[in-house]
């Protein structure tokens, strides 16, 4: 949990972590003071402008409220909290304190999603008929040491991304969960929840979310199907493929569409590869933080208001309830 003080330029003043060795390592790197299991002390001593809450999800609500009550503005990681009720408590704390609370829905600010948003908002997509969120994950990847304590394990930690993207493009009315299913393996499995599928009904379209956690490799994708243009987004590589008009399905049209798609992928790969090599491939997180800091300085609305986080968690709660996903949540 980095905490910032503003003195002409942003600086990390202190770092809190439940593990002292991690707190000390990051504090040394950032030339800051470290705190471990002393969050109250850090908040009372440091007089902080901004706190970034990056702890396990079940701590988000209590630690965010502590930081807000100490006078700090807060950027909290996804998922915002473990329940909609906790999210409401966080929203209320922000209102009482007069401080800003922002949720890290970073993919909204990635290059590919931002361009798709511009096209949809300008009307180029026509009517959005449906969205498709797709994730495959492998138990061979590096996993957090707390994921088993969440509903569906990795599902609850990672599904917020596909959920807030679906909410963004399905229209102004909050999507309703009309069906959800999960497939749970033996308790000895690394990732007990193997598959989750949910169907959402939006303002005018249907959303389908499908997540598999025992796949050969990790890939994330998102599709937006419009009446005039459609979009395929590779979230891992931050690439967008625009699918325009078709219909004749002649050999020439198929070949032209194939060449056009390959050209877009190559161009996107060059850009993403350069950013990755320069360690600037941050999937929208850099833009989100910049917008958040500017909003704090100017007293303007934050890029992802707390209410957006609450609504995303409400959808996740509905999916968990419909598909029978539960978990024991630690109290500390």
N, C-alpha and C positions, 0 to 999 in steps of 0.2 A: 504494500500500500504506500505509494509515494505521496508526499504532501509538499505543496509548493507555497513559497512566499514571494510576493511581488515587490521588487525594489528596482524599478526602472526596467529590468528584464526578468523573465521567469527563472527561478532557480529552485532546485529541490532542497528543501530545508531539512526534511526528516524522512525516514523510512521505517515503516512498521511491518513486521512479519511474525507469524506465530513461531517460526523457527529462527532462532537467534543467529545461526550461521548465515542464513540467506539475508537477513536484515543487515548484518555487518558487511557482507560482501557487496550488496548494492549501495549501501551508504558509503563505503570506501570508494567505489567507482564514481559516485555522484558528489563526493565531498560533502556529505550530509551526516546528520546524527542518526543513529540507529536505535530503534526501540523494539523489544520483543516481549509480548504479553503485557505491555504497558501502554495500551492505546489511549486510555484516559489521560495518562501523564503526558503523552506526546501532544494530545489535543489541547491540554490546559497550558502547557509550557510554550508552545511554538507560535501561537497566534497566526494561524495559517490562512491563506487566501483560498487555496484550492486543495482538495483531497481527492485522489483517485483510488477508488475501492476495487481492488483486484483479488480479493480473498475468495475462499470457497463460497458458493452461492447461498448457503444457509446463514452466512454471516452478513450478507449484504444489507439486510434491513436494519439490524441493530447497529452496525458500524456506520452506515450512512446517516442514520438518525443522530448518533453521537456527534458525528462531524458537523452536521447541519446545526445542531444545538450549540456547538462550540464556535459557530460563526463562520464556518468554511463553506464555500461552494463545492459541490460534489459531482464528479463524473464516476458513475458506477458501471461496472462490467455487466454484460448479459450473462445469465438471465438476471433481470432486475432484482428478483426475490423469489422465494419458494412458493408464494401464494399471492393471489390478487389482494387479499386482506393486508398482507405485509406491504404490498405496493401502495395501497391507500394510506397506510400509516406513514410511509416515506413521503408521499405527496403532501400529506397534512403537515409533516415536520418542516418541509421546505416552505410551505405557505406561512407557518407560524414564525419561522426564523427570518423570513425575507431573503433567503439565499436561493441560488440557482441549483437545480438538480437535473442532470442530463444522463441519459442512458446510452451506453456504447453499442449502438446498432451500426457498426462501422461499414458493412457492405453497402448501405445506402449511399455512401460517398466514394465507393470505388469507381474507377474510370468507366468500366463497362455498365454498371448499374446506373450511374449518373447520366450517361448518354442515352440509355434506354428510357430513363425517366423524362429526359428532355423531349424525346421523340413522342412518347405517349402523351405528355402534357401539351405538346404542340398540335396534337390531332393526327400526326402522321401514321400512327398505328391504327386509326379508326376506332372501332369499338373493341375493347379487350374482352375476348370471348372466354379465355381460360388462362390459368397459370399452372405451371408444373414445377415443383421443387423436388430435386433429386439429390440424394446423398448416399454414397457407399463408403464404408469405413472398414478398417481391418484391425483386429486385436494386436497385430504386430507393431502398430505405431506406438509412439511414446504417449502414455496415458497419465492423467493427473492422479495423484494418490487418493483423491476423495470422490472419484466419480461414482463408486458403487453406492454411495449414500443418496443418490438422486433418483427420482422416478424414471425408470427406464435407463438408469445409469447415464451413458453418454447422450442418450436422447434428450434429456431435459437440459443439458448443458449446451448442446449444439442445435437443437431444433428451433431456438429463438431466431436464428438467421433466416431459415426458410419461412418461418411464420411472419416475421415483420416484412419480409419481401412480398409475401402473398398479400398481406394487408395493404401494402403500398399500392399494388397494381389491381386489386380486385374492386376498387371503387370506394366511395365515401362511406357506405354503410358497413358496419362491422361484420366480417364474415362469420357465419354460423357453422359449427362442426356438425355435419349431418351424418357422418359415419367415421369410425376409427377402429382399427384392428391392430393387435400386436401379437407377435410370436415370441414366446419366452422359452429359452433353452434350460437345460439342467443347471442347478445352482453351482455346479463345479466349473461351468464355462467362464472364460475370461469376461465376456460381455454377455450377461444373461439375456437381455433383450436383444433379439436377433433382427427383428423386422418390425417396423411401425408404418402403417399406411393411414392417412386421414384424408377425408374429402370435405372441402369447405364450400359453402354457398355464399357468394359475394353479392354486390349490388346488381351486377348484370351477368357475371360469369361464375365459373366453377374452378376451384383450386384443388389440385391433387398433390399431396406431400407423400413421398416415399423415401424411407431411410432404412438402410441395411447395414448391420454392424459386423458381419462376418464375411466380408467380401475379400476379393483377391488384393485390392489396393484401395486407396482413399481417393475419391473424386467427388466434387460438388458441382451441381449445375442448376440453372434456373431458366425456365422458358416462359415467354409471354406470347400468347397467340392472339393476334389482332386481325380485324377484318381487312385491313389494308397493308399492314406490315406486321411481321412477327420477329421475335428476337430469341436467340439462343445465347446464354451467358455462361461461360466457363468461370465459375467463381474462384477456383484455385489459381487460374492463370490470369484472371482479370481481363478476359477477352470477350468481345461482343461480335456475334454474327447476325447481320440484318437479312431477313428473308422477305423479299419483295413479292410483287404480283407474279402469279403463274397460272396455270390452268390448262394450257394446250397439251402439256405432257408429251410433246413430240421429242424425238431423240435430240434435236438441236436445242430445245429449251432445257432439257435435263442436263446436257453437256454444259450449256452456258451457266446454269445455276450451280453446277458442280465447280466449275472454274472460278466463278465469283466467290463461292464459299471458301475455297482453298486460298484464294488471294487474300480474303479478309483474315483468315486464320494465320497466314504467314506474316501479314503486316502486324497483327496483334501480338504474335510471338516475338517479333523483333523488339517491339516496344516493351512488352512485359519482361523479356529476357534482359534488356538493358537495365530496367529498373531493378530487377532481381540481382543482377551482378553488382549494381551500385548500392545494394541493400536499401533501396527506396521502394520496394514492392510491399506496401503496408496495407493493401486491401481497404483503402479508405480511412484507415485509423488516423493517419497524419492529418487529413483534411478535417475529420471530425474533431480532433483535439484543437486544431487551429481555430475552427469556428466556435468551439466552446470557450476557449480562452478569450477570444475577441468579444464574445457575448458577455462574459463576466466583466471585462474591462469597460465595455460600453453600457452595461446594464440592459442589454437587448435580450430577446428570447433565445434560448439555447437551441442547438440544431435538432436534438431529439428530446423533447420535453418528457418529464416523468410520466405524464398521462399516456404517452405512446408506449412506454415500457409496461405500464399497468395493463393496457389493452392487449398487448402481446402475451403477457402472462395469463390473462383471462382465457385466451384461445388455447394456450398450452394446457391449462388446467382442464378445459373441456375435453381435449384430446386424451389426456391421461385418464380422466374419469370414464370416457366412452370405451377406451381400450384396456382398462383394468390395470394401468401402471401405477404402482405405489412404491414407497421406499421408506425406510427408517431414516429420519433426519436427526443428526446429532444435535444436542442442546447447546454445545459450545464450539 
